[in-house]
Amino acid sequence: MKNKRYFPMFVDLSDKKIVVVGGGNIATRRVKTLSKFTRNITAVAPRMTQELQELGKTGLAETLLRPVRHSDLTDAYMVIAATNDHKLNDEIYHICKAEGIYVNVADDKEKCDFYFPGVYLQDELVVGITASGQDHRKARRVRVAIEAALEEMTGEKGHEE
């Protein structure tokens, strides 16, 4: 199948170790979204956005201001490689594949065991949208439309992640 479709699966991450390698805007967005589902998040990068550092200070994630080490990935359930260093992202990908860790390389859809969805939360409702890595703008438009429909139907505001 040329364009693989990914099965939407909702997973309990509350006790799973999640590692985000990178400190830029993508890493920051991923940590913010994941923090709604677990507090067992470690972000590792020599430099981080101010917002990501603040998330670390508030306890939503552990932030390590240094280069990633192989040992940071030990026992991880899921790793997100969101650096601007393609060689490092590739190295992280190969380590994760060898150790059976789910991995998402943010800038390479071919090196993703899963896609990070657009997420909308409203009380107990969790909506995840993906365009299977093909069209992020289309996925966002659909998420916004679903958000508007749910808010109109329930009369309640949710949270975009």
C-alpha positions in Angstrom: 0.0 0.0 0.0 1.6 3.2 -1.2 0.0 5.6 1.3 -0.3 3.6 4.5 -3.2 4.4 6.8 -2.6 4.3 10.5 -5.0 2.7 12.9 -6.4 5.3 15.4 -5.7 3.8 18.8 -6.2 5.5 22.2 -3.5 4.4 24.7 -3.2 4.9 28.4 0.1 6.8 28.7 -0.2 7.6 32.4 2.5 5.2 33.5 4.5 5.1 30.3 7.9 6.8 29.9 7.8 9.3 27.1 11.0 11.0 25.7 11.0 14.0 23.5 14.4 14.8 22.0 14.5 18.4 20.9 13.9 21.8 22.4 12.2 23.8 19.6 8.6 24.7 18.8 7.6 21.2 17.6 9.1 19.6 20.8 7.3 22.2 22.9 3.9 21.5 21.2 4.4 17.7 21.7 5.2 18.1 25.4 2.2 20.4 25.9 -0.1 17.9 24.3 1.4 14.8 26.0 1.2 16.5 29.4 -2.6 16.2 29.2 -2.1 12.4 29.3 0.9 11.8 31.5 3.5 13.4 33.7 6.2 10.9 32.8 7.7 13.1 30.0 11.4 13.9 29.6 12.5 16.5 27.1 16.2 16.5 26.3 18.1 19.1 24.3 21.1 21.5 24.6 18.7 24.4 24.0 15.0 24.8 24.7 12.3 27.3 24.1 11.4 29.4 27.1 8.0 27.8 27.1 9.4 24.3 27.3 11.7 25.3 30.1 8.7 26.7 32.0 6.9 23.4 31.5 9.8 21.8 33.2 9.7 24.2 36.1 6.0 23.6 36.6 6.5 19.8 36.7 4.7 19.0 33.5 7.9 17.4 32.2 11.4 16.8 33.2 13.7 19.0 31.1 17.4 18.1 30.6 19.4 20.9 29.0 22.1 18.8 27.4 22.6 16.6 24.4 20.6 13.3 24.4 22.3 10.2 25.6 21.5 6.6 24.6 20.6 6.0 28.3 17.9 8.6 28.1 16.0 6.3 25.8 16.3 3.2 28.0 12.9 1.8 29.0 11.0 4.4 27.0 7.6 3.5 25.7 7.6 6.2 23.1 10.2 8.6 21.7 9.7 11.7 19.6 12.7 12.9 17.7 12.1 16.6 17.0 15.5 18.0 16.4 16.8 20.0 13.4 19.7 17.5 13.1 18.7 14.9 10.6 21.7 12.7 11.5 20.7 12.7 15.2 17.0 12.0 14.4 18.2 9.1 12.2 20.4 7.7 15.1 17.4 8.0 17.5 15.2 6.2 15.0 17.6 3.3 14.7 18.1 3.0 18.4 14.4 2.9 19.0 13.8 0.3 16.2 16.5 -1.9 17.7 15.1 -1.6 21.2 11.4 -2.0 20.3 10.4 1.6 21.2 7.7 3.4 19.4 9.3 6.3 17.6 8.1 9.3 15.7 10.7 11.4 13.7 8.9 14.7 13.4 10.4 15.6 10.0 10.3 12.2 8.3 7.0 10.4 7.9 8.8 7.3 6.7 10.4 7.0 10.1 7.3 7.0 12.2 5.6 4.1 14.0 2.8 6.5 14.7 1.7 10.0 13.7 1.1 12.6 16.3 -2.5 13.7 15.8 -4.2 17.0 16.2 -5.9 16.7 19.5 -9.0 18.3 20.8 -10.2 17.7 24.4 -13.6 18.5 25.9 -14.2 17.0 29.4 -14.1 13.2 28.8 -14.0 13.5 25.0 -10.7 13.1 23.2 -10.6 13.6 19.5 -7.5 12.8 17.5 -7.2 13.8 13.8 -4.5 12.8 11.3 -4.2 12.8 7.5 -1.8 9.9 7.7 1.2 12.3 7.3 -0.1 13.5 4.0 -1.8 16.9 4.5 -1.4 18.6 7.9 -3.5 21.6 6.9 -6.4 19.4 5.9 -6.2 17.6 9.3 -6.2 20.9 11.1 -9.2 22.2 9.1 -11.1 19.0 10.0 -10.1 19.3 13.7 -11.3 22.9 13.8 -14.7 21.9 12.2 -15.1 19.0 14.7 -14.2 21.4 17.5 -16.9 23.9 16.4 -19.5 21.2 15.9 -18.9 19.7 19.4 -18.9 23.1 21.1 -22.2 24.0 19.4 -23.7 20.6 20.2 -22.6 20.6 23.9 -22.4 24.3 24.6 -19.0 23.7 26.2 -15.5 24.9 25.2 -12.7 22.4 24.9 -9.0 22.6 24.5 -7.0 22.5 21.3 -3.7 20.7 21.6 
